[in-house]
Structures are given as C-alpha cells and as structure tokens.
C-alpha cells in the first residue's frame, strides 16, 4: 500500500508543457482551438497522447468505441482498475483546458508514480473518451448505454457517419458491445476537470468536490396565438403569442428560484412568427432546459411548469403545447470518492467546496455502473468553450496533485 505523503507531487512544469503542446494541435489564428472528434487534428492529438502514455510506462489499447485506454499495472493482477481521464476533442472554438487537463493530469499521475518506483495495488487506467463534445459515444459505450440500433443518433460534428468515423480511429461500430465495462473491471473513476463556471473563483476556493452531475430535462414549447394587424387590433382583443412567451420565460426563472436545491432553468432558444414589426405575433417556439442533482426536483419543476402553462394560456387566450426533447437522469458521485477528495484537500492544505457539476461529463456515464467522483479546479471568469478559458499553472498542478493522492487514498478502500 502506498502511504499518502505530501512530498509526493506531480511535476507541474511538465504538466503545463504537455497542455501547451497539445493546445498547438488545432490552434486557430484567433487563438481558439478547433479539434473536432475524428478530424485530422483529433487523430494527431490522439497519436501524441498515446506516445506520452507509452513513455509513462503504460500499455495502450483502443476499444471498439475508439476510446484510447492507457493502463499502468498494479501489484495485484486480479484487482479492478482505478480509472481517470477525460477527452481531448474540443468544440469548434475551444480552449486548452476543457477535457485535456483531465487526460494529461492522469498521465502526469502515472509519470509521478513510475518515477518514484511506485505501483498501487490496483492498476490505473487513463481513458481518452471518444467524442465527448458531441455524441459522447465513448462514455456511453463503456457504460453500455449506447443505442445500438440508432447509429444516426451519434452523428459527429464533422457530419460523417459514426461507423466510418470510428473506423478512422481504430474503433468498430459492429463490435461496440465489446467496449462495455463493469464494476468488476473498474472499481472507481475519478475525473479531473476545469469547473467551466465561476463559483470556485468567486468563493476563493481551490478545489471543487463534485457531488454529482446534474440531470437534465429539455422541452420545446409552442405557443399558438393569432397574428393580426399591430395598429388596428385593440390590446384587450389580442391573442399575442409573444406576450404569452414572455410570461413563460419569467415563470421558468421563478420555478427555478423557488427550489431550495438551487437548480438552473434556461430559455435559450426562441423563434417568433410572422416576426414582422407591424404584426401581432401569432406563433412562438421556445426551449426550456432544466437541471438539478435530484430527479424528484426535476419532475416537480416540470409539473409546476405544465400547470403554469395552462394558466398562461387561459390568461392570454392562446394555446400552449409542450413536447419533450431530452431527458438525462442525474448521476450522483460516490460518497467514498467525495470523502477521499475532501481528505486529500485537507492534507494538502487546499480549500475546497462541495458543488454539483451543471455541465455533462464522461464521469456522468461512468457513474452509471461504478463509483464515480470529480475534482474541479477554478476557471478564470467562468469562461469555457472559448479560446479565452484559463486556469493557472498553480491551479492545474493542485488539481493533478489532488487526483494523484485521491487515487492513492482510494487504493486500500476498494479491497
């Protein structure tokens, strides 16, 4: 058993050099990084990361979903792995830290153990998940939640069939079930990630102990009014769909604010028809995105929204329809993993805050079959999915150190 020692630490300079080098792949003239999954840039990045894994003493394989998996063996050949990792694909205008920190932090953990002649009882796996920013096929394949009869649901951003995309990176759609893992394969998964929000920075905390990844309810609301002349239709005789929409938008905000668990709810998409300056709006479509750690709370919010829509429809003489678009259940973090992250933060004299992840991550899928936890580090001004995102070298190094010692602390827990 490896004993926790504050003297055991990752090489922060080397970690930042890895982050900077990876960021050069897909860098655009404006500073953004475009490294879409399955693109030539993604393939180049995967090759580089694979070389780093091999140099760190890992064996490397690619599963049927294209997940790149580096494995650093433990002292017990029969023990399930302690896994970590994230993704290296980006959105079209991404930054250097989202996803990449989790992968490169995991590699740095293995480098540190190897340099110090240490092995845990459990093997350590560092996973580069396939296409996290779009289809999330990598994480879903490992969790066994892929819709195998609906490949069209996994269309990547490069707009090519998922079957041919997987073939590019050594995967195989027809063999996708073989990528599935179980608790017997992976005892726990810990993902290091930048927060992608401003909570840690504003509260002056170094580490976020993630309580879970929120569930999500997305719905499309259609409001049917009556288009009419804006000059000749009296105010009390209108069926104004946009007035009804305004009331809906405010009600969505109010429903979220009245919940003690502090969920979030957003109207982020809206279309108006006929959308002319001199016509009373006749039809409005809008989206509602609601997120919380509790499925019960999400269901209560949805019921309250439906009740409110009925009241608004009566008051505005409109008809309002609501249709589901997406439902994702929350994934709670393991109490064992949360406790380990907290204890390590205390041991390393790092301030910490318990918080939910309101963005989706590969950890969400991993938590569907094994113990899962996440470590957040601050994002300057909360910026993410932007070439402007920034987490300081000190903060990146602190996160990697917490990851290192969390895996060490979990090693004897999963006997």
GIWOHU-V482321 format. One record per pair of residues at least 6 apart in sequence whose ideal C-beta (glycine too) atoms are under 6 Angstrom apart, sorted by the first residue. I is the first residue (numbers start at 1). GAP is how many residues later the second one is. D is the distance in Angstrom with one decimal. If there is no record, write none. Layout:
i;gap;d
I;GAP;D
I;GAP;D
This chain:
i;gap;d
1;411;5.3
2;116;5.5
2;118;5.9
2;406;5.0
4;401;5.7
4;404;5.8
9;392;5.5
10;98;4.7
10;102;5.0
10;390;4.5
10;391;5.6
10;394;5.9
12;385;3.3
15;93;4.7
15;385;5.7
16;377;4.9
18;86;4.6
19;77;5.7
19;85;5.7
22;78;5.6
23;10;6.0
23;73;3.7
25;16;5.4
25;19;5.3
25;20;4.7
26;7;4.8
26;8;5.0
26;9;3.5
26;15;4.0
27;6;5.6
28;6;5.7
31;356;4.2
32;61;4.2
32;355;3.6
33;57;5.2
33;61;4.7
34;58;5.3
35;6;4.4
35;7;5.5
35;10;5.9
35;54;5.8
35;55;4.5
36;121;4.8
36;122;5.4
37;52;3.9
37;94;3.7
37;119;5.3
38;118;5.4
38;120;5.5
38;127;4.1
38;130;5.6
39;119;5.7
42;47;5.5
45;43;5.1
46;22;5.8
49;79;6.0
50;10;5.3
52;55;5.4
53;7;5.0
53;17;3.5
54;6;6.0
56;51;5.6
56;54;4.6
56;55;4.7
57;15;6.0
57;57;4.5
58;12;3.7
58;13;5.6
58;14;5.0
59;12;5.1
60;10;5.0
61;8;5.4
62;6;5.7
62;108;4.0
63;116;4.2
64;107;5.4
64;108;4.8
64;111;4.1
64;112;5.1
64;114;5.0
64;115;4.5
65;65;5.4
65;72;5.7
65;73;5.0
65;76;3.4
65;106;5.5
65;114;4.3
66;64;4.1
66;100;5.2
66;103;4.2
66;105;3.5
67;60;5.8
67;62;5.8
67;63;5.4
67;71;4.6
68;60;3.9
69;56;5.7
69;58;5.3
70;56;4.4
71;52;5.6
71;54;5.2
72;38;4.6
72;52;4.5
73;50;5.0
74;45;5.5
74;46;5.0
74;47;5.2
74;48;4.7
74;49;4.3
75;44;5.3
75;46;5.2
76;45;4.8
79;42;5.7
79;43;4.5
80;104;5.9
80;105;5.6
80;106;5.8
80;107;4.2
81;42;4.7
81;44;4.3
81;105;5.2
82;40;4.7
82;42;5.6
82;105;6.0
82;106;5.6
82;325;5.3
82;328;5.9
83;42;4.3
83;44;5.9
83;103;4.9
83;106;4.6
84;22;4.1
84;42;5.8
84;106;5.2
85;18;5.6
85;21;5.2
85;41;4.9
85;42;3.5
86;13;4.6
86;16;2.8
86;17;5.1
86;105;5.6
87;12;3.9
87;42;4.8
87;45;3.6
88;11;5.9
88;12;5.5
88;15;5.6
88;40;5.7
89;42;5.9
89;44;5.2
91;42;5.2
91;294;4.9
95;291;5.6
95;292;5.4
95;294;3.4
97;97;4.7
97;292;5.7
97;294;5.1
98;286;5.5
101;93;5.8
101;295;6.0
102;89;5.3
102;90;4.5
102;91;5.2
103;25;5.5
105;87;4.5
105;295;4.1
105;298;5.5
106;20;3.8
107;19;5.7
108;292;5.3
109;294;5.7
109;295;4.6
110;14;6.0
120;291;4.4
121;290;5.6
122;289;5.8
129;9;3.7
129;10;5.1
129;233;4.3
130;7;5.6
130;8;3.2
131;6;5.3
131;25;5.7
132;230;5.6
134;22;5.3
134;23;4.9
135;19;4.0
135;21;6.0
137;17;5.0
139;223;4.2
139;226;3.5
140;6;4.6
140;225;5.5
141;35;5.5
141;38;4.0
142;37;5.9
142;39;5.0
143;222;4.2
143;225;4.7
143;226;5.5
144;36;4.2
146;30;5.9
147;6;5.6
151;11;5.2
154;8;4.2
156;9;5.4
163;10;4.3
166;7;5.4
183;187;4.7
186;184;5.0
187;227;4.0
188;149;6.0
188;183;4.1
188;222;5.6
189;177;4.1
189;183;5.0
190;183;5.0
190;216;5.6
191;172;4.2
191;183;4.8
192;183;4.8
192;207;5.1
192;211;4.7
194;183;5.9
194;185;4.8
194;197;5.1
195;13;5.7
195;181;4.3
195;183;5.9
195;184;4.8
196;163;5.4
196;183;5.6
196;188;3.7
197;185;4.8
198;184;3.1
200;8;5.4
200;178;4.1
201;177;4.5
203;150;6.0
205;146;4.8
205;148;4.2
206;144;4.3
206;145;4.9
206;192;5.7
207;138;4.8
207;143;5.2
207;145;4.1
207;195;5.8
208;145;5.7
208;147;5.0
208;168;2.9
209;129;5.5
209;132;4.8
209;133;5.5
209;143;5.4
209;145;4.9
210;123;5.5
210;147;5.1
210;164;3.6
210;166;6.0
211;122;5.6
211;143;5.7
211;145;5.3
212;81;5.1
212;118;5.8
212;119;5.7
212;120;3.9
212;121;4.8
213;118;4.8
213;144;4.7
213;148;5.9
213;151;4.0
214;77;4.2
214;78;5.6
214;79;5.4
214;116;5.6
214;142;5.4
214;144;5.3
215;80;5.5
215;83;5.5
215;113;5.5
215;114;4.9
215;115;3.5
216;75;5.1
216;112;4.3
217;73;4.6
217;81;5.2
217;85;5.8
217;110;5.8
218;71;5.2
218;107;4.2
218;108;4.1
219;69;4.9
219;103;5.3
219;105;5.6
219;106;5.9
220;67;5.8
220;103;5.1
220;105;5.4
221;65;5.2
221;101;5.1
222;63;5.2
222;99;4.7
223;18;4.4
223;21;4.8
223;22;5.5
223;61;4.5
223;95;5.4
223;97;5.2
224;59;5.9
224;94;6.0
224;95;4.3
225;14;4.0
225;15;5.6
225;16;3.4
225;57;5.2
225;93;4.6
226;13;3.9
226;56;5.8
227;47;5.6
227;52;5.4
227;53;6.0
227;55;3.1
228;52;4.5
230;48;4.6
230;49;5.8
230;50;5.6
233;47;5.7
238;42;5.5
239;78;4.7
239;79;5.6
240;40;5.3
240;41;6.0
241;40;4.7
241;41;5.8
241;42;5.5
241;43;4.4
241;77;5.8
242;30;5.8
242;39;3.9
242;42;5.6
243;73;5.9
244;68;5.5
244;72;4.1
244;74;4.7
245;39;4.2
245;41;5.8
247;65;4.8
249;18;4.8
251;57;4.6
252;13;4.9
252;15;5.5
252;36;5.6
255;46;5.4
255;49;5.2
255;50;6.0
256;7;5.3
256;9;3.8
259;38;5.9
261;31;5.8
261;33;5.9
261;36;5.4
263;29;3.6
263;34;6.0
264;27;5.1
265;25;4.5
266;23;4.6
267;19;5.3
267;21;5.9
268;19;5.8
269;18;4.0
270;16;4.5
271;14;4.8
272;9;5.1
272;12;5.4
273;10;4.4
290;11;5.3
291;67;5.5
292;6;5.2
293;37;5.1
293;63;5.0
295;34;5.6
295;35;5.8
309;11;4.7
313;7;4.5
331;33;4.6
331;36;3.9
333;39;5.7
333;40;4.7
334;37;3.6
334;38;5.9
334;39;5.7
336;35;5.9
336;77;5.9
337;34;5.7
337;36;2.9
338;35;5.8
340;66;5.0
340;69;4.5
340;70;5.3
341;34;5.7
341;65;5.3
344;58;5.3
344;61;4.3
344;62;5.1
344;65;5.9
345;7;4.1
350;48;5.9
363;9;5.1
363;11;5.1
366;6;5.0
375;24;5.7
375;27;5.3
375;28;5.8
377;14;5.7
377;18;4.7
377;22;3.9
378;17;5.6
379;12;5.9
380;10;4.3
383;6;4.7
